[in-house]
Amino acid sequence: MSPAPLSGSGTGPDPGTGTAPDAEEQYDRIRLRQWARDDARSAGIDRKDLLKLVAAASVAGPLASAASPARASVPEPGPGAASLPGVVKPLPPELFTVRGTNAETNFAALRSTGLLTPADRFFVRNHTATPRIDVSGWRLTVWGSGLTGDPVDFSYADLRALPAVTRTAFVECAGNARSFYASQQNQQVGGTAWTLGAIGTARWRGVRLADVLRRAGLGRHAVDVLPRGLDDEVISDGVNLGRVRRPLPVDKALDDVLLAYEMNGEPLPPDHGYPVRLIVPSWVGIANIKWVGDIEVSEEPLLTPWNTGLYRLFGPGYPPQGSAPLTRQSLKSAFELEPGASFPAHRPVLLTGRSWSGGAPVRSVEISTDGGTRWRRARLRDEPRAGSWVRWSADWVPRDRGAGVLLARATDRSGRTQPETAVHNTQGYLFDAVVRHPVTVV
């Protein structure tokens, strides 16, 4: 790796603050217009195939346990499976629910953990299977029209020799809580039937993507940065979508994005991106590309399946080509309880849970133990920080025997509060409504 001199590229906000939401919205509006006018370049797939993908995404389908839209490349195990072909780590049923090529964390299993999610309980979102990569032969290649010179290779040792940055951040699938569109709102959506466990928070250590891009010779006309994973190519309805890849605007890439090589003080586990993955704080999980092998830097906007037919919002109220590509995550809360948990009447209970927001740090959390008639504040157990969740607790003495519902809702520092109903979209992304947690008092 031979560093290039720093070019005269533009800069974003102060490191670690996150690109301003209004800047992201402006970028989204521009990309939406470019997509509609055919002004962007399809990166690795024919535009006609992208249009087919968009047409399919605009129609709501049934929830599936398998990954969508890709056909699972590995068989699905039966109930109680302790592992999943294509996933390296064990997946004991008390910790995970297997969903196609994916594994959802059982939220109750987080109660005994701290702020950080241990790697053995971190959810797995795979489009195909976890690759096994020999780091001695691994290289990260940075290339494209947005550089001032030729492609530049970085070895694992090269990255570890650069100044290191550590950030605590959650990674969350855009479809987390998707199943509640059907179960709470009676609305049909397509995709994997996640409940609330497609999220985890870790302490990530790595190098700023900005440092790598600048050493590679970032040009001042670059607009998009496209990381690509080294997992298998994704096949959907007979169409090869290629390897998982999704462009970032250059301003976001220069802001708070990490090329991470450690998770909670250890090298990345294989299922979570070893040897190097992207961490894009507060953004939808698909932006956090695992097993990064190359990064294209482009002077023209780029389109892939993961920012056209996938990870846009389709349905009533959205343009025919869908919304702009998804960026920031939504606002959610979850109890650290098994579904249908039971409690003895007239005995004190400590309820615990977690809340998080992609828009701003969580400001407060309220709970209701009577189905929403009365609300009261929960106690926050952590200092709210951007890009991370907060743990909370509340005391409760159940009185009336029988079935009941617990509710939790968060408000973040932007003033947003979780609504009673989420706005429907055909693929079930960004569910943010208050989730009803059934319990029984005995």
VMD Tcl script that draws the C-alpha trace (Angstrom):
set ca {
  {0.00 0.00 0.00}
  {1.47 3.30 -1.11}
  {-0.49 6.26 0.28}
  {-1.49 8.98 -2.12}
  {-1.46 12.62 -1.15}
  {-4.63 14.10 0.25}
  {-6.78 15.51 -2.54}
  {-8.93 18.59 -2.34}
  {-12.15 16.73 -1.55}
  {-15.00 18.24 0.42}
  {-15.45 17.48 4.12}
  {-18.45 16.59 6.23}
  {-19.44 17.49 9.80}
  {-17.12 16.93 12.76}
  {-16.09 13.27 13.10}
  {-18.43 11.17 15.21}
  {-21.39 13.54 15.09}
  {-23.12 11.84 12.16}
  {-24.04 13.43 8.88}
  {-26.82 15.96 9.46}
  {-30.28 14.50 8.68}
  {-31.15 17.44 6.39}
  {-28.03 16.73 4.31}
  {-29.07 13.08 4.05}
  {-32.58 14.07 2.97}
  {-31.15 16.34 0.28}
  {-28.95 13.51 -0.98}
  {-31.95 11.17 -0.99}
  {-34.07 13.59 -3.01}
  {-31.29 13.99 -5.57}
  {-30.82 10.22 -5.89}
  {-34.55 9.67 -6.28}
  {-34.71 12.14 -9.16}
  {-31.60 10.61 -10.76}
  {-33.07 7.13 -10.50}
  {-36.32 8.29 -12.11}
  {-34.46 10.03 -14.99}
  {-32.04 7.14 -15.59}
  {-29.13 9.44 -14.70}
  {-27.30 6.97 -12.45}
  {-25.09 4.02 -13.41}
  {-26.05 0.45 -12.59}
  {-23.08 -1.09 -10.79}
  {-22.78 -4.73 -11.82}
  {-26.37 -5.45 -12.93}
  {-28.48 -4.61 -15.97}
  {-30.96 -1.79 -15.48}
  {-33.77 -3.98 -16.86}
  {-33.15 -6.41 -14.00}
  {-33.24 -3.52 -11.52}
  {-36.60 -2.46 -12.96}
  {-37.94 -5.99 -12.52}
  {-36.79 -5.91 -8.92}
  {-38.57 -2.59 -8.36}
  {-41.78 -3.95 -9.87}
  {-41.66 -6.99 -7.60}
  {-40.92 -4.88 -4.51}
  {-43.95 -2.66 -5.08}
  {-46.32 -5.58 -4.38}
  {-46.81 -6.74 -0.80}
  {-46.28 -10.46 -0.27}
  {-46.58 -12.89 2.64}
  {-44.01 -12.85 5.42}
  {-41.34 -15.50 5.00}
  {-38.92 -17.21 7.32}
  {-36.35 -17.29 4.53}
  {-34.28 -14.32 3.45}
  {-35.97 -12.09 0.90}
  {-35.65 -11.57 -2.04}
  {-32.78 -14.02 -2.36}
  {-33.42 -17.73 -2.44}
  {-31.64 -19.30 0.52}
  {-28.52 -21.11 -0.64}
  {-28.58 -23.40 2.40}
  {-31.34 -25.63 3.82}
  {-33.49 -24.40 6.67}
  {-33.22 -26.46 9.88}
  {-36.16 -27.55 11.95}
  {-37.34 -26.08 15.27}
  {-34.81 -26.19 18.10}
  {-31.79 -26.36 15.80}
  {-28.55 -25.46 17.54}
  {-26.80 -24.43 14.32}
  {-27.56 -23.27 10.81}
  {-25.72 -24.35 7.66}
  {-23.87 -21.32 6.38}
  {-23.47 -19.83 9.88}
  {-20.33 -20.61 11.87}
  {-21.36 -20.04 15.49}
  {-23.83 -22.23 17.39}
  {-27.40 -20.93 17.60}
  {-28.98 -22.48 20.72}
  {-32.78 -22.04 20.77}
  {-32.74 -20.24 24.10}
  {-30.69 -17.48 22.43}
  {-31.84 -17.45 18.81}
  {-34.75 -18.03 16.49}
  {-33.58 -19.29 13.08}
  {-35.20 -17.55 10.12}
  {-33.99 -18.88 6.77}
  {-30.34 -17.92 6.38}
  {-30.66 -15.61 9.40}
  {-30.76 -15.90 13.18}
  {-32.74 -13.50 15.37}
  {-31.67 -12.81 18.95}
  {-34.33 -13.69 21.50}
  {-34.69 -10.36 23.29}
  {-35.15 -11.98 26.68}
  {-31.61 -13.37 26.35}
  {-30.25 -9.81 26.57}
  {-31.49 -9.25 30.11}
  {-28.36 -10.81 31.62}
  {-26.02 -8.76 29.40}
  {-24.77 -5.21 29.74}
  {-24.93 -2.39 27.24}
  {-22.89 -4.39 24.71}
  {-24.28 -7.47 22.98}
  {-21.88 -10.43 23.31}
  {-20.86 -11.92 19.97}
  {-22.50 -15.23 20.88}
  {-25.88 -13.43 21.17}
  {-25.53 -10.98 18.27}
  {-28.11 -11.54 15.52}
  {-26.97 -12.89 12.14}
  {-28.20 -11.40 8.86}
  {-26.79 -13.36 5.92}
  {-27.92 -13.11 2.31}
  {-26.17 -16.40 1.53}
  {-23.56 -18.02 3.79}
  {-20.71 -16.84 6.00}
  {-17.44 -16.98 4.01}
  {-14.28 -18.30 5.63}
  {-11.51 -15.86 4.72}
  {-7.76 -16.33 5.16}
  {-6.56 -12.94 6.33}
  {-3.02 -13.55 5.07}
  {-4.25 -13.36 1.49}
  {-6.98 -10.77 2.06}
  {-6.69 -7.34 0.44}
  {-8.98 -4.34 0.41}
  {-8.88 -2.74 -3.05}
  {-10.02 0.88 -3.41}
  {-10.64 1.84 -7.03}
  {-12.82 3.82 -9.42}
  {-13.30 7.07 -11.32}
  {-13.52 9.00 -8.06}
  {-9.83 8.48 -7.31}
  {-7.03 10.66 -8.59}
  {-4.93 7.66 -9.62}
  {-4.78 3.89 -9.94}
  {-6.41 1.37 -7.58}
  {-4.76 1.04 -4.17}
  {-4.57 -2.18 -2.12}
  {-4.55 -2.29 1.67}
  {-3.54 -5.40 3.59}
  {-4.92 -6.25 7.01}
  {-1.63 -5.07 8.51}
  {-1.88 -1.81 6.57}
  {-5.28 -1.07 8.10}
  {-4.16 -1.95 11.61}
  {-1.19 0.39 11.21}
  {-3.50 3.38 10.62}
  {-4.84 5.46 13.55}
  {-7.52 3.40 15.33}
  {-10.98 4.65 16.33}
  {-13.44 2.97 18.71}
  {-17.21 3.55 18.58}
  {-20.16 1.98 20.37}
  {-22.96 1.57 17.84}
  {-25.95 -0.62 17.13}
  {-26.42 -2.52 13.89}
  {-30.07 -3.19 13.03}
  {-31.75 -4.79 10.04}
  {-34.14 -2.39 8.26}
  {-36.80 -5.10 8.56}
  {-36.51 -5.47 12.33}
  {-40.04 -5.69 13.86}
  {-41.50 -6.37 10.38}
  {-43.87 -9.07 11.67}
  {-45.87 -6.47 13.63}
  {-47.25 -4.96 10.42}
  {-49.22 -8.21 10.11}
  {-49.83 -9.11 13.76}
  {-50.73 -5.60 15.03}
  {-51.91 -3.74 11.93}
  {-53.31 -6.57 9.76}
  {-51.21 -5.42 6.81}
  {-49.48 -7.73 4.39}
  {-45.75 -7.23 3.85}
  {-42.96 -9.32 2.36}
  {-39.65 -10.40 3.84}
  {-38.22 -12.21 6.84}
  {-40.64 -12.22 9.79}
  {-38.38 -10.54 12.34}
  {-39.81 -9.57 15.73}
  {-37.50 -7.18 17.66}
  {-34.25 -9.14 17.83}
  {-32.57 -8.16 14.54}
  {-30.37 -5.67 16.40}
  {-27.23 -5.71 18.49}
  {-24.91 -3.11 20.00}
  {-21.15 -3.56 20.13}
  {-17.95 -1.63 20.67}
  {-16.30 -1.54 17.27}
  {-12.65 -0.75 16.67}
  {-11.11 0.02 13.33}
  {-9.96 2.77 11.01}
  {-12.01 5.65 9.69}
  {-13.17 5.03 6.13}
  {-12.23 8.66 5.46}
  {-8.57 7.93 6.25}
  {-8.50 5.02 3.83}
  {-10.21 6.96 1.04}
  {-7.86 9.90 1.41}
  {-4.79 7.68 1.41}
  {-6.11 6.03 -1.74}
  {-6.34 9.43 -3.44}
  {-9.93 10.59 -3.15}
  {-10.80 13.00 -5.96}
  {-12.78 16.19 -5.45}
  {-15.52 15.08 -7.89}
  {-16.33 11.79 -6.12}
  {-20.01 11.42 -5.21}
  {-20.58 7.77 -4.24}
  {-18.58 5.16 -2.32}
  {-19.56 1.52 -2.96}
  {-18.24 -1.18 -0.59}
  {-18.73 -4.78 -1.72}
  {-18.77 -7.94 0.40}
  {-16.94 -11.20 -0.24}
  {-19.91 -13.49 0.48}
  {-21.46 -15.48 -2.37}
  {-23.40 -13.81 -5.16}
  {-27.12 -13.50 -4.48}
  {-29.60 -15.19 -6.84}
  {-33.20 -13.93 -6.86}
  {-35.83 -15.44 -9.18}
  {-33.14 -16.60 -11.55}
  {-31.40 -13.21 -11.68}
  {-27.85 -12.89 -10.40}
  {-27.80 -9.74 -8.26}
  {-24.08 -10.09 -7.61}
  {-22.36 -9.69 -4.28}
  {-23.97 -7.55 -1.60}
  {-23.09 -3.89 -2.13}
  {-24.75 -0.57 -1.42}
  {-23.43 2.94 -2.14}
  {-22.85 5.62 0.47}
  {-22.80 9.34 -0.30}
  {-19.23 10.58 -0.10}
  {-20.08 13.03 2.71}
  {-21.32 10.16 4.90}
  {-18.28 8.06 4.01}
  {-16.04 10.92 5.16}
  {-17.95 11.44 8.40}
  {-18.36 8.69 11.00}
  {-18.04 5.42 9.05}
  {-15.58 2.78 10.27}
  {-13.78 -0.08 8.59}
  {-13.95 -2.23 11.72}
  {-11.71 -5.19 12.50}
  {-12.63 -5.71 16.17}
  {-15.90 -6.31 18.01}
  {-16.04 -5.94 21.80}
  {-12.25 -6.08 22.06}
  {-11.77 -9.21 19.93}
  {-11.17 -9.78 16.20}
  {-14.44 -9.87 14.30}
  {-16.07 -13.32 14.40}
  {-16.64 -14.87 10.96}
  {-20.44 -14.38 11.06}
  {-19.99 -10.69 11.85}
  {-17.63 -9.72 9.07}
  {-14.11 -11.07 9.64}
  {-11.64 -9.75 8.74}
  {-13.11 -6.26 8.05}
  {-16.62 -4.83 7.85}
  {-18.26 -1.44 7.58}
  {-19.93 0.21 10.57}
  {-22.25 3.05 9.52}
  {-23.66 4.43 12.80}
  {-27.46 4.88 12.97}
  {-28.02 3.73 9.38}
  {-29.98 0.64 8.27}
  {-28.10 -2.61 8.61}
  {-27.56 -3.19 4.88}
  {-25.19 -0.19 4.83}
  {-22.91 -2.03 7.29}
  {-21.39 -4.34 4.66}
  {-19.64 -7.43 6.08}
  {-16.49 -9.12 4.72}
  {-15.51 -6.06 2.67}
  {-13.25 -6.92 -0.26}
  {-13.27 -3.81 -2.41}
  {-14.59 -0.25 -2.44}
  {-15.48 1.57 -5.64}
  {-15.26 5.38 -5.53}
  {-17.29 6.94 -8.33}
  {-17.72 10.35 -9.97}
  {-21.28 9.40 -10.94}
  {-24.17 8.11 -8.83}
  {-24.35 4.32 -8.51}
  {-27.33 1.98 -8.43}
  {-27.40 -1.59 -7.12}
  {-30.27 -3.91 -6.17}
  {-29.77 -2.82 -2.56}
  {-30.70 0.82 -3.19}
  {-33.33 0.38 -5.92}
  {-35.80 -2.52 -5.52}
  {-34.51 -3.24 -2.02}
  {-34.30 -0.83 0.90}
  {-36.70 1.73 -0.50}
  {-40.31 2.22 0.62}
  {-43.08 1.14 -1.77}
  {-46.82 1.39 -1.38}
  {-49.58 4.00 -1.22}
  {-48.12 7.46 -0.74}
  {-44.77 6.61 -2.34}
  {-43.64 7.24 -5.93}
  {-43.90 4.28 -8.38}
  {-40.12 3.82 -8.23}
  {-40.25 3.88 -4.44}
  {-38.92 6.32 -1.87}
  {-35.33 7.45 -1.79}
  {-32.92 4.79 -0.44}
  {-33.26 4.19 3.29}
  {-30.64 5.77 5.51}
  {-31.29 6.32 9.23}
  {-32.99 3.75 11.40}
  {-36.30 4.34 13.14}
  {-37.29 4.62 16.83}
  {-38.07 1.43 18.79}
  {-38.47 -0.08 22.26}
  {-38.47 -3.67 23.47}
  {-39.05 -5.48 26.76}
  {-36.45 -8.05 27.81}
  {-39.17 -10.67 28.21}
  {-40.25 -13.85 26.50}
  {-43.53 -13.50 24.57}
  {-46.39 -14.50 26.83}
  {-44.32 -14.21 30.01}
  {-46.26 -14.88 33.22}
  {-46.06 -13.11 36.59}
  {-47.54 -13.93 40.00}
  {-50.17 -11.49 41.19}
  {-49.36 -9.04 44.00}
  {-45.59 -9.65 43.86}
  {-43.15 -6.91 42.86}
  {-41.58 -7.27 39.42}
  {-38.69 -5.35 37.85}
  {-39.44 -4.81 34.18}
  {-36.44 -4.12 31.95}
  {-35.96 -3.24 28.32}
  {-34.07 -1.21 25.73}
  {-34.90 1.70 23.42}
  {-32.98 3.15 20.49}
  {-33.25 5.67 17.68}
  {-31.33 6.34 14.48}
  {-32.39 9.97 14.50}
  {-31.16 11.27 17.87}
  {-30.28 9.95 21.34}
  {-33.23 8.62 23.33}
  {-34.51 11.28 25.75}
  {-37.13 9.34 27.75}
  {-39.04 6.06 27.90}
  {-42.56 5.47 29.19}
  {-44.28 2.18 29.95}
  {-47.88 1.13 30.38}
  {-48.95 -2.01 32.24}
  {-52.68 -1.65 31.51}
  {-52.71 -1.71 27.72}
  {-52.13 2.00 27.22}
  {-54.63 3.64 29.56}
  {-51.94 5.07 31.85}
  {-48.26 5.76 31.15}
  {-45.35 6.41 33.50}
  {-41.64 7.12 33.13}
  {-39.10 4.31 33.20}
  {-35.65 4.79 34.72}
  {-32.85 5.11 32.19}
  {-29.85 2.97 33.12}
  {-27.40 4.44 30.58}
  {-26.36 7.88 29.39}
  {-28.20 8.32 26.07}
  {-25.78 8.54 23.14}
  {-26.24 8.84 19.39}
  {-26.08 5.51 17.59}
  {-26.51 3.39 20.73}
  {-29.44 2.08 22.73}
  {-30.33 2.77 26.35}
  {-31.38 0.21 28.92}
  {-34.28 1.09 31.21}
  {-36.26 -0.42 34.09}
  {-39.54 0.09 35.93}
  {-41.16 -1.47 39.01}
  {-44.53 -3.18 38.70}
  {-46.85 -5.00 41.08}
  {-49.38 -6.96 38.98}
  {-52.89 -6.82 40.42}
  {-55.49 -8.38 38.13}
  {-55.12 -12.01 37.11}
  {-55.49 -12.95 33.48}
  {-54.13 -11.87 30.12}
  {-52.60 -8.41 29.80}
  {-50.45 -6.26 27.56}
  {-47.28 -4.33 28.35}
  {-46.31 -1.31 26.24}
  {-43.15 0.78 26.02}
  {-42.58 3.92 23.99}
  {-39.54 6.13 23.59}
  {-39.04 9.79 22.75}
  {-35.74 10.94 21.29}
  {-34.05 14.33 21.53}
  {-35.42 15.37 18.15}
  {-38.86 15.31 19.82}
  {-40.09 12.23 18.00}
  {-42.19 9.72 19.98}
  {-43.11 6.24 18.86}
  {-46.57 6.34 17.22}
  {-49.48 3.96 17.77}
  {-49.36 2.87 14.11}
  {-46.46 2.56 11.66}
  {-46.85 3.81 8.10}
  {-47.29 0.78 5.86}
  {-44.87 -0.17 3.09}
  {-44.88 -3.35 1.03}
  {-41.54 -4.70 2.27}
  {-42.19 -4.00 5.94}
  {-39.24 -1.74 6.64}
  {-38.74 0.70 9.54}
  {-41.60 -0.40 11.80}
  {-41.59 2.17 14.62}
  {-44.97 1.82 16.34}
  {-45.40 0.85 20.00}
  {-45.23 -2.96 20.22}
  {-47.81 -4.80 22.29}
  {-46.13 -7.37 24.56}
  {-48.61 -10.02 25.79}
  {-48.25 -11.28 29.37}
  {-50.29 -13.32 31.84}
  {-50.80 -12.62 35.55}
  {-51.43 -15.78 37.58}
}
mol new
graphics top color blue
foreach p $ca { graphics top sphere $p radius 0.5 }
foreach p [lrange $ca 0 end-1] q [lrange $ca 1 end] { graphics top cylinder $p $q radius 0.2 }
display resetview
